[in-house]
Amino acid sequence: MITPLLLAACTIGPDYQRPKTLARFEFKELKAWTQARPRDNKIPNNWWRLFNDPYLNGLASQVTLANQTIAQAEAQYRQAQALADSANAALFPSVSATASVNRFRAAGGQNLVVSGVKNLFNGGFSVAWEPDIWGRIRRQTEASTHTALASAATLQALRLSTQALLVQNYFQLRTVDAQIALLNNTLKVYDKTLKVMQNRYNAGVVAKKDVVEAQTQLETTRAQSIDLGVQRSQFEHAIAVLMGKSPSQLAIAAAPLSTAIPSVPLVIPSQLLERRPDIAAAERQTAAANAQIGVAQAAYYPRLNLAASEGTQANDIANLFSTAANYWALGPAALALPLFDGGLRNAQLSAAKQNYAATVAAYRQTVLTGFQEVEDALAALRIQEQEAQVLAKAVASARLALELNINQYQAGTVSYLNVMTAQTLALANEQTAVSLQGRRLLVAVQLIKALGGGWEEGDG
C-alpha cells in the first residue's frame, strides 16, 4: 500500500528548460540594447497612441471588439483551455450513479422459489480511478496547459498584427489623401496656367502648341488624382473589415498627413523582444512538446486501474433502499503491462523527441526572425530620416527652379516646355516626399509590432 503512494510522486520524462537561443541580445543598429531575462508576452494597451492621432485612436480601439478573425482565435483559445481542463480531470476518480429496472419471466421447467413475472430494481454508485503512478497524466496535463498558453500567445499575436495592419492601412489612406491634395492644388495652378495660355493665344502672343501642352499637362494630372481614389477606397474598406464592419458602414473624411514619426529611445530593454507574442507561443509549444516526451516514456510502465461499487437491489421498489438489499464490491483492480507492440512505443517516443527538436528549432528561428525584423525597422528609420533631409533640399531646389523657369518664360527667353519640365520635376519631388513620410510611418508601426507593442513597459 505504501509503494504505490511513493511511486505516485514519480513523473517520467525530462523536466522542461527553456532552450538557449543562438542570437546575441544586442543590435547592430542600437548599441545601447541591454539584456534581460526572457519572459512571457503582454501587449501594452493602446500602443498606437504613440502617434498622437486622435482619429486613429478612435479607429484602432475598435479593432478587438468585432473583428471576426480575432473572435475565431478567442474561441480556439477557449477550446485549448477546455482541453487542458479535460486532461487535468483524468487525475481524479470518476464517480457515476446507476439506476435500472427489469421486468422478466423466468424460463419454464425450472425449480424456482418465486415463479411467474418478476421485477428487479437496482440503484448504486461506482468509482473508477487510474492512479498516476508514473506521471503520464501529469505530463499530458502539462502539455495541454502549455498548448493553451501557446494559444493565448497566438491570440495576442493576432491582436497585435490586426491592430498594426489597421494602423498601417490608416497611414496609407492618409498618404493617399496627401497625394490627392497635392495633385488638386497642382490642378488649380495648371488650370490657371491654361487660362492664361488661352488668353495669350487669343491675343496672338503664344502658339497653339503651348495651349495644347498646357491642356495635356492638366488632364494628365487630373487623371492621376482620380486614379488615387481607387486606392483610397480600398484602404477605407480594409479598415472597415478590420473593425468588423461592412465597407458601407464606414466613411473616413479626408485629412492631411500631419502625423509625426515617434522618437525611438536610445536605450531599449531586451525583454521587449522576448515579450513578442510569436516568441511566447513558440516557447510554449516547445514546453508542450517536451511534456509529450514524458507521456511517451510513461507508456513503457504498467498502468493500474482501481474500481469499487456499492448499491441496492430489490424486487420491490419500496424496499430498494432497505439495509437488507445493500451490496458492495471492491475491484476489479487491474494491472496492465504491455509486453510486445511491434515497436509502437519506441516509434512514439522517437516521434515525440523529434517533435521537441523541431519545436526548439522553430523557437530559435522565431527569435532570430524577431531580431531581424527589429534590425530592419531600425535601419529603415535611420536611413529614411537621412533620405527625408536630402529630399527636403531637392523639393526646395525644384520649387526654385520652377520659379526661375516661369520668370524666364514670361521674359520670353525659354519655351513653355522648360516650364512644364520644371513643373513635372517639382511635382514628382513633392509626391516622393509625401510617399516617404507615409513609408516612414509604416516602418515605425513595423518597429512597434516587432518589439511586441512599443518600446516601454507602460506604453498606452
TALINRA-V376388 format. One record per residue. N is the residue number from 1. RES is the residue in one letter. OMEGA is omega in whole degrees, 0 to 359 (none if undefined). Layout:
n=<N/N>
res=<RES/RES>
omega=<OMEGA/OMEGA>
This chain:
n=<1/2/3/4/5/6/7/8/9/10/11/12/13/14/15/16/17/18/19/20/21/22/23/24/25/26/27/28/29/30/31/32/33/34/35/36/37/38/39/40/41/42/43/44/45/46/47/48/49/50/51/52/53/54/55/56/57/58/59/60/61/62/63/64/65/66/67/68/69/70/71/72/73/74/75/76/77/78/79/80/81/82/83/84/85/86/87/88/89/90/91/92/93/94/95/96/97/98/99/100/101/102/103/104/105/106/107/108/109/110/111/112/113/114/115/116/117/118/119/120/121/122/123/124/125/126/127/128/129/130/131/132/133/134/135/136/137/138/139/140/141/142/143/144/145/146/147/148/149/150/151/152/153/154/155/156/157/158/159/160/161/162/163/164/165/166/167/168/169/170/171/172/173/174/175/176/177/178/179/180/181/182/183/184/185/186/187/188/189/190/191/192/193/194/195/196/197/198/199/200/201/202/203/204/205/206/207/208/209/210/211/212/213/214/215/216/217/218/219/220/221/222/223/224/225/226/227/228/229/230/231/232/233/234/235/236/237/238/239/240/241/242/243/244/245/246/247/248/249/250/251/252/253/254/255/256/257/258/259/260/261/262/263/264/265/266/267/268/269/270/271/272/273/274/275/276/277/278/279/280/281/282/283/284/285/286/287/288/289/290/291/292/293/294/295/296/297/298/299/300/301/302/303/304/305/306/307/308/309/310/311/312/313/314/315/316/317/318/319/320/321/322/323/324/325/326/327/328/329/330/331/332/333/334/335/336/337/338/339/340/341/342/343/344/345/346/347/348/349/350/351/352/353/354/355/356/357/358/359/360/361/362/363/364/365/366/367/368/369/370/371/372/373/374/375/376/377/378/379/380/381/382/383/384/385/386/387/388/389/390/391/392/393/394/395/396/397/398/399/400/401/402/403/404/405/406/407/408/409/410/411/412/413/414/415/416/417/418/419/420/421/422/423/424/425/426/427/428/429/430/431/432/433/434/435/436/437/438/439/440/441/442/443/444/445/446/447/448/449/450/451/452/453/454/455/456/457/458/459/460>
res=<M/I/T/P/L/L/L/A/A/C/T/I/G/P/D/Y/Q/R/P/K/T/L/A/R/F/E/F/K/E/L/K/A/W/T/Q/A/R/P/R/D/N/K/I/P/N/N/W/W/R/L/F/N/D/P/Y/L/N/G/L/A/S/Q/V/T/L/A/N/Q/T/I/A/Q/A/E/A/Q/Y/R/Q/A/Q/A/L/A/D/S/A/N/A/A/L/F/P/S/V/S/A/T/A/S/V/N/R/F/R/A/A/G/G/Q/N/L/V/V/S/G/V/K/N/L/F/N/G/G/F/S/V/A/W/E/P/D/I/W/G/R/I/R/R/Q/T/E/A/S/T/H/T/A/L/A/S/A/A/T/L/Q/A/L/R/L/S/T/Q/A/L/L/V/Q/N/Y/F/Q/L/R/T/V/D/A/Q/I/A/L/L/N/N/T/L/K/V/Y/D/K/T/L/K/V/M/Q/N/R/Y/N/A/G/V/V/A/K/K/D/V/V/E/A/Q/T/Q/L/E/T/T/R/A/Q/S/I/D/L/G/V/Q/R/S/Q/F/E/H/A/I/A/V/L/M/G/K/S/P/S/Q/L/A/I/A/A/A/P/L/S/T/A/I/P/S/V/P/L/V/I/P/S/Q/L/L/E/R/R/P/D/I/A/A/A/E/R/Q/T/A/A/A/N/A/Q/I/G/V/A/Q/A/A/Y/Y/P/R/L/N/L/A/A/S/E/G/T/Q/A/N/D/I/A/N/L/F/S/T/A/A/N/Y/W/A/L/G/P/A/A/L/A/L/P/L/F/D/G/G/L/R/N/A/Q/L/S/A/A/K/Q/N/Y/A/A/T/V/A/A/Y/R/Q/T/V/L/T/G/F/Q/E/V/E/D/A/L/A/A/L/R/I/Q/E/Q/E/A/Q/V/L/A/K/A/V/A/S/A/R/L/A/L/E/L/N/I/N/Q/Y/Q/A/G/T/V/S/Y/L/N/V/M/T/A/Q/T/L/A/L/A/N/E/Q/T/A/V/S/L/Q/G/R/R/L/L/V/A/V/Q/L/I/K/A/L/G/G/G/W/E/E/G/D/G>
omega=<181/185/178/180/177/180/181/180/182/174/183/175/183/172/187/170/182/180/176/178/181/185/172/183/175/183/175/183/183/188/185/179/183/183/177/180/180/180/181/187/169/183/176/176/172/181/181/178/174/183/176/178/184/181/177/179/180/180/186/181/181/186/186/184/187/179/187/177/177/178/177/180/178/178/178/176/178/176/179/176/180/178/176/177/179/178/180/181/181/178/187/177/174/182/180/177/181/175/182/176/179/173/187/176/181/180/181/176/180/179/185/177/179/181/177/183/181/171/178/180/184/175/182/179/176/181/176/184/172/178/182/187/187/177/181/182/179/177/178/176/178/179/181/179/179/176/177/177/176/177/177/178/176/176/178/179/179/178/181/180/181/177/180/180/178/180/179/177/179/180/176/176/179/176/177/176/180/178/179/179/178/180/179/176/178/178/178/179/181/179/177/178/180/180/178/179/180/179/180/177/178/179/178/182/182/180/178/180/181/179/180/179/178/178/179/180/180/184/177/179/178/178/177/180/179/182/179/178/178/179/181/179/181/178/179/178/179/179/180/181/178/177/180/180/171/181/181/183/184/174/182/180/179/180/180/177/186/183/179/177/178/178/178/180/181/181/179/179/186/179/177/176/177/179/182/184/179/175/178/180/180/180/179/176/175/178/178/179/177/180/180/174/177/177/180/180/180/180/178/187/183/178/182/177/180/180/176/180/177/180/179/181/181/176/180/183/179/181/187/184/177/182/184/184/182/171/177/180/172/182/7/171/188/176/183/177/179/182/180/179/178/179/182/183/177/180/180/178/178/179/179/179/180/176/177/179/179/180/175/178/179/178/180/179/178/177/179/178/177/177/180/182/178/178/181/182/179/180/180/179/180/183/181/175/176/179/180/179/179/182/178/176/179/178/180/179/180/178/179/178/178/180/179/180/177/179/180/179/179/177/178/182/177/179/179/177/177/179/179/179/179/178/180/180/180/179/181/180/179/176/178/179/178/180/180/178/177/180/178/177/178/179/177/177/178/179/179/178/181/179/177/175/178/185/176/180/187/180/178/none>
